[in-house]
Amino acid sequence: MFKNPLMLVALSMTTVIAVWGVVDTDGLSALASSATSTLFTSRGWFIMLTTSVMLLLIVALALSPYGRIKLGQDWDKPEFSTVSWLTMMFAAGMGVGLLYYGAAEPLTHFALLSDYVDPAEAATIAHFVTTFHWGLHAWAIYGMVALVIAYFGFRKGTPKLMSAPLIAVFGRTRATVSVGWVTDLAAIVAIAIGVAGSLAMGVFQLEAGVVALFGLTDPAPWLPLALYAGMCATFLPPLLVDLGRGMAVLSNTAMVLAVGLMVFVLLAGPTSYVMSSIVGSIGEYIAGVVPHGFRTFTFFDARIEGWFRDWTLSYMAWWLAWGPFVGVFVARISRGRTIREFVFGVLLAPTLFSIVWFGVFSSVGFFGALRTELPVLEVVAEDFNRSTFYLLEQLPLSALTTLAVVLAAFLFIVTSVVSAAFVLGMFSSGGDANPAGRVKVIWGVILAALGLVMILSDSIGAVRSIIALGAMPFLFIVHLLMVSLVRFLAREEVPR
């Protein structure tokens, strides 16, 4: 295990970050915030261009004759049913973020935009921007990485590593091996930091849920650390066994809870208002998604530019950080599907679900802000983590729905960390499809330590900055992956 230089360097880098963060949390947070601010200011245009190119390229491949090529041999059949495939994919790609940001994000955008346009227009734009963050561009990042891994891994028989496509296309030379090694290292660091950020976000959500569930007015400062410890105690033992159906059951259970919660809020809330909002938002999204992908807000005031960097650019960096992790998982469950089937499944189904999800929760929040005297905007500004629970308190069965959010968040984050430790073990073991239990446990401990760093920062802004910093190297790597895929596809004999 310790004769692998890649694993040693990756473990050393992530350990140093974790120790630094525990010893000097404020220092790491300040450095990450400063570095990402500089990068976003100077390279924000490149981030938007990259994600938009990924979306346009993957759609073009699906619509072209290459869309008929299978991710696998021509005789391979899909391993999972379409419904199971879509469910597992979505649970891996979004998870706890939907619960955390469902109501809070659109209301935050609304509060800012209301200073520039009338409230109705602010609500429309806020909903559009939120679905843009969670829609086609996010899934294009996941989909492109997964497509490259699945195509080369299942059709060309290469190891399921980020470096494999580069070596397959450009040949095994000292230069390509070196670049490939750095590529795998960057992917490992991006995954570790990205998943640790979601672990911290899950703890913030659980803390707010426990406070709401038990009506705590002055929660103990040790509460988030206790929840964190309980979560670690839950996800570390499964790392010693195979990644089997048990994790799929937990993931599917979380999805059932989330969907049930969404349907309940739709029916218990202002249903007609919500449905009208969703239908309208679908049209707004279709009309604006591609042009908005090229917007950089260059000519706006500093406040809007800061909002763009803190939200849109941070999200694109977040999806890039999760790209290798989700990409490997989605590739693993997509063998036997054609490129066209894969692309439309990856892009359309999760995007539609995100539009409906945020349509439900944002509309309930907007109804409270625009049609009633509920202080929803004040609650979001005062405690971002509490937003979803505050809205649930205004509906029937609030104790039950709060418990559902807590359970779903817990299950999402546990399955994500276990799956991420598996992928990290695979990457750091030369693509071993079944990494040793001790390797997975080591990565589980590293993820837990990085998560602790972000919990100690006590700031979702600091969490996003650290994630963005970890994802920056991968921003350049995805261009190499896209070039590798296009060059190899050009050699394919397209089936009729």
C-alpha positions as CSV (number, residue, x, y, z in Angstrom):
1,M,0.0,0.0,0.0
2,F,2.7,2.5,0.9
3,K,4.9,1.6,-2.1
4,N,2.5,3.6,-4.3
5,P,4.0,7.1,-4.8
6,L,0.6,8.6,-5.9
7,M,-1.1,7.4,-2.8
8,L,1.7,8.6,-0.5
9,V,1.7,12.1,-2.1
10,A,-2.2,12.3,-2.1
11,L,-2.4,11.2,1.5
12,S,0.4,13.6,2.5
13,M,-1.3,16.6,0.7
14,T,-4.7,16.0,2.2
15,T,-3.3,15.2,5.6
16,V,-1.4,18.5,5.6
17,I,-4.5,20.4,4.6
18,A,-6.5,18.7,7.4
19,V,-3.9,19.3,10.1
20,W,-3.4,22.9,9.0
21,G,-7.2,23.4,9.1
22,V,-7.5,22.0,12.6
23,V,-4.6,23.9,14.0
24,D,-5.3,27.2,12.2
25,T,-8.9,27.1,10.8
26,D,-9.1,30.9,10.3
27,G,-5.8,30.9,8.5
28,L,-6.8,28.2,6.0
29,S,-10.2,29.8,5.5
30,A,-8.6,33.2,4.9
31,L,-6.1,31.8,2.4
32,A,-8.7,29.8,0.5
33,S,-11.0,32.9,0.3
34,S,-8.2,35.1,-0.9
35,A,-7.0,32.7,-3.5
36,T,-10.4,31.8,-4.9
37,S,-11.3,35.5,-5.0
38,T,-8.2,36.2,-7.1
39,L,-8.8,33.2,-9.3
40,F,-12.5,34.0,-9.8
41,T,-11.7,37.6,-10.7
42,S,-9.0,36.7,-13.2
43,R,-10.3,33.4,-14.5
44,G,-14.1,33.6,-14.0
45,W,-14.6,33.9,-17.8
46,F,-12.6,30.7,-18.3
47,I,-14.8,28.8,-15.8
48,M,-18.0,29.8,-17.5
49,L,-16.5,29.1,-21.0
50,T,-15.3,25.7,-19.9
51,T,-18.6,24.6,-18.4
52,S,-20.6,25.9,-21.4
53,V,-18.3,24.2,-23.9
54,M,-18.7,20.9,-21.9
55,L,-22.5,21.3,-22.2
56,L,-22.5,22.1,-25.9
57,L,-20.0,19.4,-26.7
58,I,-21.8,16.6,-24.9
59,V,-25.1,17.5,-26.5
60,A,-23.4,17.7,-29.9
61,L,-22.0,14.2,-29.4
62,A,-25.4,12.8,-28.4
63,L,-27.0,14.3,-31.5
64,S,-24.3,13.2,-33.9
65,P,-23.8,9.7,-35.4
66,Y,-21.4,9.0,-32.5
67,G,-24.4,9.0,-30.3
68,R,-25.1,5.4,-31.5
69,I,-21.8,4.1,-30.0
70,K,-22.2,2.0,-26.9
71,L,-20.3,2.6,-23.6
72,G,-19.0,-1.0,-23.8
73,Q,-18.9,-3.6,-26.4
74,D,-21.6,-3.6,-29.1
75,W,-23.3,-6.6,-27.5
76,D,-23.3,-5.3,-23.9
77,K,-26.7,-4.6,-22.3
78,P,-27.5,-2.1,-19.5
79,E,-26.9,-3.6,-16.0
80,F,-29.7,-1.6,-14.3
81,S,-33.2,-0.6,-15.3
82,T,-33.6,2.9,-16.5
83,V,-35.5,4.0,-13.3
84,S,-32.8,2.5,-11.0
85,W,-30.1,4.0,-13.1
86,L,-31.6,7.5,-12.9
87,T,-32.3,7.2,-9.2
88,M,-28.8,6.1,-8.3
89,M,-27.3,8.8,-10.5
90,F,-29.2,11.6,-9.0
91,A,-28.6,10.5,-5.4
92,A,-24.9,10.4,-6.1
93,G,-24.8,13.8,-7.9
94,M,-26.7,16.1,-5.6
95,G,-27.8,14.5,-2.3
96,V,-27.7,16.7,0.8
97,G,-27.2,19.9,-1.2
98,L,-30.9,19.9,-2.3
99,L,-32.0,19.7,1.3
100,Y,-29.6,22.4,2.4
101,Y,-30.2,24.9,-0.4
102,G,-33.8,24.1,-1.4
103,A,-35.4,27.2,0.2
104,A,-32.4,29.2,1.3
105,E,-30.6,29.8,-2.0
106,P,-33.5,31.3,-4.0
107,L,-34.6,33.5,-1.1
108,T,-31.0,34.7,-0.8
109,H,-30.9,35.7,-4.4
110,F,-34.3,37.3,-4.1
111,A,-33.2,39.5,-1.2
112,L,-30.3,40.8,-3.2
113,L,-32.1,41.2,-6.6
114,S,-35.0,43.0,-4.9
115,D,-32.7,46.0,-4.6
116,Y,-32.4,46.2,-8.4
117,V,-35.7,45.1,-9.9
118,D,-39.3,44.8,-8.7
119,P,-40.2,41.8,-6.5
120,A,-41.9,39.8,-9.1
121,E,-38.9,40.1,-11.5
122,A,-36.5,39.4,-8.6
123,A,-38.4,36.1,-7.8
124,T,-38.3,35.0,-11.4
125,I,-34.6,35.7,-11.8
126,A,-33.8,34.1,-8.4
127,H,-35.5,30.9,-9.3
128,F,-33.9,30.8,-12.7
129,V,-30.4,31.4,-11.3
130,T,-30.9,28.7,-8.7
131,T,-32.0,26.1,-11.3
132,F,-29.1,27.2,-13.5
133,H,-26.7,26.3,-10.7
134,W,-28.2,22.9,-10.3
135,G,-29.3,22.1,-13.9
136,L,-27.7,21.3,-17.2
137,H,-24.3,22.8,-16.6
138,A,-23.8,20.9,-13.4
139,W,-24.8,17.6,-15.0
140,A,-22.7,18.4,-18.2
141,I,-19.6,18.5,-15.9
142,Y,-20.6,15.2,-14.3
143,G,-21.7,13.7,-17.6
144,M,-18.6,14.6,-19.6
145,V,-16.2,13.1,-17.0
146,A,-18.4,10.0,-16.7
147,L,-18.6,9.7,-20.5
148,V,-14.8,9.8,-20.9
149,I,-14.3,7.2,-18.1
150,A,-17.1,4.9,-19.3
151,Y,-16.0,5.1,-23.0
152,F,-12.4,4.4,-22.4
153,G,-12.9,2.0,-19.5
154,F,-15.7,-0.2,-21.0
155,R,-15.1,0.1,-24.7
156,K,-11.3,0.4,-24.8
157,G,-10.5,-1.6,-21.6
158,T,-8.4,1.1,-19.9
159,P,-8.1,1.5,-16.1
160,K,-10.9,3.7,-14.7
161,L,-8.5,6.6,-13.9
162,M,-8.4,10.2,-15.1
163,S,-4.9,9.5,-16.6
164,A,-6.0,6.5,-18.7
165,P,-7.6,8.5,-21.6
166,L,-4.6,10.8,-21.9
167,I,-2.2,7.9,-22.2
168,A,-4.5,6.0,-24.5
169,V,-4.7,8.9,-27.0
170,F,-1.2,10.4,-26.8
171,G,0.8,7.3,-26.1
172,R,2.8,6.2,-23.1
173,T,5.7,8.6,-22.9
174,R,7.5,10.2,-20.0
175,A,5.5,13.4,-20.6
176,T,2.1,11.8,-20.8
177,V,2.8,9.5,-17.8
178,S,3.8,12.6,-15.8
179,V,0.8,14.6,-16.9
180,G,-1.4,11.6,-16.1
181,W,0.1,11.2,-12.7
182,V,-0.6,14.9,-11.9
183,T,-4.1,14.5,-13.3
184,D,-4.9,11.6,-11.0
185,L,-3.5,13.5,-8.0
186,A,-5.6,16.6,-8.8
187,A,-8.7,14.4,-9.1
188,I,-8.0,12.8,-5.7
189,V,-7.5,16.2,-4.0
190,A,-10.6,17.6,-5.6
191,I,-12.7,14.7,-4.5
192,A,-11.4,14.7,-1.0
193,I,-12.0,18.4,-0.5
194,G,-15.4,18.5,-2.3
195,V,-16.9,15.5,-0.4
196,A,-15.5,16.9,2.9
197,G,-17.3,20.1,2.2
198,S,-20.6,18.3,1.7
199,L,-19.9,16.4,5.0
200,A,-19.7,19.8,6.8
201,M,-22.8,21.1,5.0
202,G,-24.6,18.0,6.1
203,V,-23.6,18.6,9.7
204,F,-24.8,22.2,9.5
205,Q,-28.2,20.9,8.2
206,L,-28.5,18.3,10.9
207,E,-27.7,20.8,13.6
208,A,-30.5,23.1,12.4
209,G,-32.8,20.1,12.1
210,V,-32.1,18.9,15.6
211,V,-32.6,22.5,16.9
212,A,-36.0,22.8,15.1
213,L,-37.1,19.2,16.1
214,F,-36.5,19.7,19.8
215,G,-37.3,23.4,20.0
216,L,-33.8,24.3,21.3
217,T,-33.5,28.0,22.0
218,D,-29.8,28.0,23.0
219,P,-28.2,24.9,21.5
220,A,-24.9,23.7,23.1
221,P,-21.8,24.7,21.2
222,W,-20.7,21.0,21.1
223,L,-23.9,19.9,19.3
224,P,-22.4,20.0,15.7
225,L,-19.3,18.2,16.9
226,A,-21.5,15.5,18.5
227,L,-23.4,15.1,15.3
228,Y,-20.2,15.0,13.4
229,A,-18.9,12.2,15.7
230,G,-22.1,10.2,15.2
231,M,-21.8,10.5,11.5
232,C,-18.2,9.4,11.5
233,A,-19.1,6.4,13.6
234,T,-21.7,5.5,11.0
235,F,-19.7,5.8,7.8
236,L,-16.4,4.3,9.0
237,P,-17.4,0.7,9.7
238,P,-19.0,0.1,6.2
239,L,-15.6,0.9,4.7
240,L,-14.2,-2.4,5.9
241,V,-16.7,-4.4,3.8
242,D,-17.5,-4.4,0.1
243,L,-19.5,-1.6,-1.4
244,G,-22.6,-3.6,-1.9
245,R,-26.4,-3.3,-2.1
246,G,-26.7,-2.0,1.4
247,M,-25.4,1.4,0.3
248,A,-27.8,1.4,-2.6
249,V,-30.7,0.8,-0.2
250,L,-29.6,3.7,2.0
251,S,-29.3,6.0,-1.1
252,N,-32.7,4.9,-2.4
253,T,-34.3,5.4,1.0
254,A,-32.9,8.9,1.2
255,M,-34.3,9.6,-2.3
256,V,-37.8,8.3,-1.3
257,L,-37.7,10.6,1.8
258,A,-36.7,13.6,-0.3
259,V,-39.4,12.9,-3.0
260,G,-42.0,12.3,-0.4
261,L,-41.1,15.6,1.3
262,M,-41.3,17.5,-2.0
263,V,-44.7,16.1,-2.8
264,F,-46.0,16.8,0.7
265,V,-44.8,20.5,0.6
266,L,-46.4,20.8,-2.9
267,L,-49.8,19.5,-1.6
268,A,-49.8,21.1,1.8
269,G,-48.6,24.5,0.6
270,P,-50.1,26.9,-1.9
271,T,-50.4,24.3,-4.6
272,S,-51.7,26.4,-7.5
273,Y,-49.2,29.1,-6.8
274,V,-46.4,26.6,-6.8
275,M,-47.4,24.8,-9.9
276,S,-47.8,28.1,-11.8
277,S,-44.3,29.0,-10.7
278,I,-42.9,25.7,-11.9
279,V,-44.5,25.8,-15.3
280,G,-43.3,29.4,-15.8
281,S,-39.7,28.5,-14.6
282,I,-39.4,25.7,-17.2
283,G,-40.0,28.2,-20.0
284,E,-37.6,30.7,-18.4
285,Y,-34.9,28.1,-18.1
286,I,-35.2,26.7,-21.6
287,A,-35.1,30.2,-23.0
288,G,-32.1,31.4,-20.9
289,V,-29.9,28.5,-20.0
290,V,-27.4,28.7,-22.9
291,P,-27.0,32.5,-23.0
292,H,-26.7,32.7,-19.2
293,G,-23.8,30.1,-19.4
294,F,-21.7,32.8,-21.1
295,R,-22.6,35.7,-18.8
296,T,-19.8,37.0,-16.6
297,F,-21.5,40.2,-15.2
298,T,-18.5,42.3,-16.3
299,F,-20.3,45.6,-16.5
300,F,-22.2,45.4,-13.2
301,D,-21.4,47.0,-9.9
302,A,-19.2,45.4,-7.3
303,R,-22.1,43.9,-5.4
304,I,-23.4,42.0,-8.3
305,E,-19.9,40.9,-9.4
306,G,-19.4,39.6,-5.8
307,W,-22.7,37.8,-5.9
308,F,-21.7,36.1,-9.2
309,R,-18.4,35.0,-7.9
310,D,-19.8,33.8,-4.5
311,W,-22.6,31.8,-6.1
312,T,-22.3,30.9,-9.8
313,L,-18.5,30.5,-10.0
314,S,-18.4,28.7,-6.6
315,Y,-21.0,26.2,-7.8
316,M,-19.2,25.5,-11.1
317,A,-16.0,24.9,-9.1
318,W,-18.0,22.6,-6.7
319,W,-19.3,20.5,-9.5
320,L,-15.8,20.3,-11.0
321,A,-14.5,19.1,-7.5
322,W,-17.2,16.4,-7.5
323,G,-16.7,15.5,-11.2
324,P,-14.2,12.7,-10.7
325,F,-16.2,11.1,-7.9
326,V,-19.6,11.3,-9.5
327,G,-18.1,10.6,-12.9
328,V,-16.6,7.3,-11.8
329,F,-19.9,6.3,-10.1
330,V,-22.1,7.3,-13.1
331,A,-19.7,5.5,-15.5
332,R,-19.8,2.4,-13.4
333,I,-23.6,2.1,-13.6
334,S,-23.9,3.1,-17.3
335,R,-22.2,0.2,-19.1
336,G,-24.2,-1.0,-22.1
337,R,-26.0,2.3,-22.8
338,T,-25.4,4.3,-26.0
339,I,-23.8,7.7,-25.8
340,R,-27.1,9.3,-26.9
341,E,-29.1,7.5,-24.2
342,F,-26.4,8.2,-21.6
343,V,-26.2,11.9,-22.3
344,F,-30.0,12.6,-22.4
345,G,-30.5,10.5,-19.3
346,V,-27.7,12.3,-17.4
347,L,-28.7,15.8,-18.5
348,L,-32.5,15.9,-18.7
349,A,-33.9,13.8,-15.8
350,P,-31.8,15.4,-13.0
351,T,-32.3,18.8,-14.4
352,L,-36.1,18.5,-14.6
353,F,-36.1,17.1,-11.0
354,S,-34.0,20.1,-9.9
355,I,-36.4,22.6,-11.5
356,V,-39.4,21.0,-9.8
357,W,-37.6,20.7,-6.4
358,F,-36.5,24.3,-6.3
359,G,-39.8,25.3,-7.8
360,V,-41.6,23.8,-4.8
361,F,-39.4,25.1,-2.1
362,S,-38.6,28.5,-3.6
363,S,-42.3,29.2,-4.4
364,V,-43.4,28.4,-0.9
365,G,-40.7,30.9,0.3
366,F,-41.7,33.5,-2.3
367,F,-45.4,33.1,-1.3
368,G,-44.4,33.8,2.3
369,A,-42.4,36.9,1.3
370,L,-44.8,38.3,-1.3
371,R,-48.3,37.3,-0.2
372,T,-48.0,37.1,3.6
373,E,-46.1,38.8,6.4
374,L,-43.9,35.9,7.2
375,P,-40.4,37.1,8.0
376,V,-38.8,34.5,5.7
377,L,-36.1,36.9,4.3
378,E,-35.1,37.8,7.9
379,V,-34.8,34.2,8.8
380,V,-32.6,33.4,5.8
381,A,-30.4,36.4,6.5
382,E,-30.1,35.5,10.2
383,D,-29.6,31.7,9.9
384,F,-29.1,30.2,6.5
385,N,-29.2,26.7,7.9
386,R,-32.6,27.1,9.4
387,S,-34.4,28.3,6.3
388,T,-35.9,25.0,5.1
389,F,-37.1,24.1,8.6
390,Y,-38.7,27.5,9.2
391,L,-40.8,27.0,6.1
392,L,-41.8,23.5,7.1
393,E,-42.9,24.9,10.5
394,Q,-45.6,26.9,8.6
395,L,-47.1,23.7,7.2
396,P,-48.9,20.8,8.9
397,L,-47.0,17.9,10.4
398,S,-43.8,20.0,10.8
399,A,-42.2,17.6,13.3
400,L,-42.6,14.7,10.9
401,T,-41.3,16.6,7.9
402,T,-38.3,18.0,9.9
403,L,-37.5,14.5,11.0
404,A,-37.6,13.4,7.3
405,V,-35.1,16.1,6.3
406,V,-32.8,15.1,9.1
407,L,-32.9,11.4,8.2
408,A,-32.5,12.1,4.5
409,A,-29.6,14.4,5.1
410,F,-27.9,11.9,7.3
411,L,-28.4,9.1,4.8
412,F,-27.2,11.2,1.8
413,I,-24.0,12.2,3.5
414,V,-23.2,8.8,4.8
415,T,-23.6,7.2,1.4
416,S,-21.6,9.9,-0.3
417,V,-18.6,9.6,2.1
418,V,-18.6,5.8,1.9
419,S,-18.7,5.9,-1.9
420,A,-16.1,8.7,-2.1
421,A,-13.7,6.7,0.1
422,F,-14.2,3.8,-2.2
423,V,-13.4,5.9,-5.3
424,L,-10.4,7.5,-3.6
425,G,-9.1,4.1,-2.7
426,M,-9.5,3.0,-6.3
427,F,-7.8,6.0,-7.7
428,S,-4.9,5.8,-5.3
429,S,-4.5,2.0,-5.9
430,G,-3.9,2.2,-9.6
431,G,-7.5,1.7,-10.6
432,D,-8.1,-1.3,-8.4
433,A,-11.8,-2.0,-8.7
434,N,-11.8,-3.5,-5.1
435,P,-9.4,-1.4,-3.0
436,A,-8.3,-2.9,0.3
437,G,-10.4,-2.1,3.4
438,R,-7.5,-0.4,5.2
439,V,-7.0,1.9,2.2
440,K,-10.7,2.9,2.3
441,V,-10.6,3.4,6.0
442,I,-7.5,5.7,5.7
443,W,-9.4,7.8,3.2
444,G,-12.5,7.8,5.4
445,V,-10.4,9.2,8.2
446,I,-8.9,11.8,5.9
447,L,-12.4,12.8,4.7
448,A,-13.6,13.0,8.3
449,A,-10.6,15.3,9.3
450,L,-11.2,17.6,6.3
451,G,-14.8,17.7,7.2
452,L,-13.9,18.7,10.7
453,V,-11.8,21.6,9.4
454,M,-14.8,22.9,7.5
455,I,-17.1,22.5,10.4
456,L,-14.7,24.4,12.6
457,S,-14.8,27.2,10.1
458,D,-18.5,27.6,10.9
459,S,-19.1,29.3,7.6
460,I,-20.6,28.0,4.4
461,G,-18.7,30.7,2.6
462,A,-15.4,29.4,3.8
463,V,-16.5,25.8,2.9
464,R,-17.2,26.9,-0.6
465,S,-13.9,28.7,-0.9
466,I,-11.9,25.7,0.2
467,I,-13.8,23.5,-2.2
468,A,-13.2,25.9,-5.1
469,L,-9.5,26.1,-4.3
470,G,-9.3,22.3,-4.4
471,A,-11.1,22.1,-7.8
472,M,-9.1,24.7,-9.6
473,P,-6.4,22.3,-11.1
474,F,-9.2,20.0,-12.4
475,L,-10.6,23.0,-14.4
476,F,-7.7,22.6,-16.8
477,I,-7.7,18.8,-16.8
478,V,-11.2,18.5,-18.2
479,H,-10.0,20.1,-21.4
480,L,-7.5,17.3,-21.9
481,L,-10.2,14.8,-21.2
482,M,-12.5,16.4,-23.8
483,V,-9.7,16.4,-26.4
484,S,-8.9,12.8,-25.7
485,L,-12.5,11.7,-26.2
486,V,-13.0,13.6,-29.4
487,R,-9.7,12.4,-30.9
488,F,-10.5,8.7,-30.1
489,L,-14.2,9.0,-31.3
490,A,-12.9,10.2,-34.6
491,R,-11.2,6.8,-35.1
492,E,-14.4,4.9,-34.4
493,E,-16.4,3.1,-37.0
494,V,-19.9,4.5,-36.2
495,P,-22.5,1.7,-36.1
496,R,-25.5,2.1,-38.5
